[in-house]
Amino acid sequence: MGMQPQAHGPTAATEMLPTMPRVGEDNEELRGETQQLKKAAAAQKEPPTRAEAVRAARARITRRQSLKKQREAQKS
């Protein structure tokens, strides 16, 4: 088992981005408006058509087969 420098250990501190500045209540008002817009968009969303559902199902099947091939290739 190899030795790893302490700086590369799993408990080493990571650099974090500084927090973004906030402007009290203005920030909360914007957040509320954004959530209302998201809810309105979700309410207007129609169920997928049959063609879209078929396309999504084929994409899932293709993705599953691709991942299966990748796993088989790694075993060999």
Secondary structure, 3 states (H helix, E strand, C coil): CCCCCHHHCCCCCCCCCCCCCCCHHHHHHHHHHHHHHHHHHHHHCCCCCHHHHHHHHHHHHHHHHHHHHHHHHHHC
